[in-house]
Amino acid sequence: MSEELTTRMLTDHIFEEFLPLHLRGSEPVLPRNFDCLKALIDTYETSCGKLGDYGLKYVKYFVQTCENLPDTYTFSHLAKKIIDACEH
């Protein structure tokens, strides 16, 4: 299996673990919470590796997460979900 295919499969797995089911297939939203978005991307890149060209297709889910963040969630909850997904 090529390294590129392995990387893509790992990226798909990480986002399947991270994403809540209600966000999959939902309509895109415009980003406004750029601090949250930058923090999620930084957490991903620190824990999982560079968010390459293939992984950029998933940024829309980070945007949806940041824009629809429930009051009961803190950024540390999101960061932990990313870190946990990268470790599996």
C-alpha positions in Angstrom: 0.0 0.0 0.0 1.4 3.4 -0.9 2.3 5.9 1.8 -0.2 8.4 0.3 -3.1 5.9 0.5 -2.1 5.0 4.1 -2.1 8.7 5.0 -5.5 9.3 3.5 -7.0 6.3 5.3 -5.5 7.5 8.6 -6.9 11.0 8.0 -10.4 9.5 7.2 -10.2 7.5 10.4 -9.3 10.4 12.6 -12.2 12.5 11.3 -14.6 9.7 11.6 -13.6 9.4 15.3 -13.7 13.2 15.9 -16.9 14.1 14.1 -20.2 13.9 15.9 -22.7 12.1 13.7 -25.0 15.1 13.5 -22.3 17.1 11.6 -21.8 14.6 8.8 -23.6 15.7 5.7 -24.8 18.9 7.2 -24.8 22.2 5.3 -21.5 24.2 5.3 -21.4 27.3 7.4 -19.2 30.4 7.1 -16.4 30.6 9.7 -16.6 33.4 12.2 -14.9 31.8 15.2 -11.4 31.9 13.8 -9.7 31.5 17.2 -11.5 28.1 17.6 -10.7 27.1 14.1 -7.0 27.9 14.4 -6.8 26.1 17.7 -8.4 23.0 16.2 -6.1 23.0 13.3 -3.1 23.5 15.5 -4.2 20.7 17.8 -4.6 18.4 14.8 -1.2 19.2 13.4 0.5 18.9 16.7 -1.1 15.5 17.5 -1.7 13.9 14.2 0.7 15.6 11.8 0.4 18.2 9.0 -3.1 18.6 7.6 -2.1 17.9 4.0 -4.0 18.6 0.8 -6.3 15.6 1.3 -7.1 16.6 4.9 -8.1 20.1 3.9 -11.4 18.7 2.7 -12.2 18.1 6.4 -11.6 21.7 7.6 -15.3 22.4 6.9 -16.1 20.1 9.8 -13.8 22.0 12.1 -15.7 25.2 11.0 -19.1 23.5 11.7 -17.9 22.3 15.1 -16.6 25.8 16.1 -19.7 27.6 14.9 -22.1 25.1 16.5 -20.2 24.5 19.7 -22.6 23.6 22.5 -22.4 25.6 25.7 -21.5 22.5 27.6 -18.4 21.9 25.5 -15.1 23.6 26.1 -12.2 23.7 23.7 -10.4 21.1 25.9 -13.2 18.6 25.1 -12.6 19.2 21.4 -8.8 19.0 21.7 -9.1 15.7 23.6 -11.3 14.2 21.0 -8.8 15.1 18.3 -5.9 13.7 20.4 -7.7 10.5 21.2 -8.6 10.0 17.5 -5.0 10.4 16.5 -3.9 7.9 19.0 -6.2 5.1 17.7 
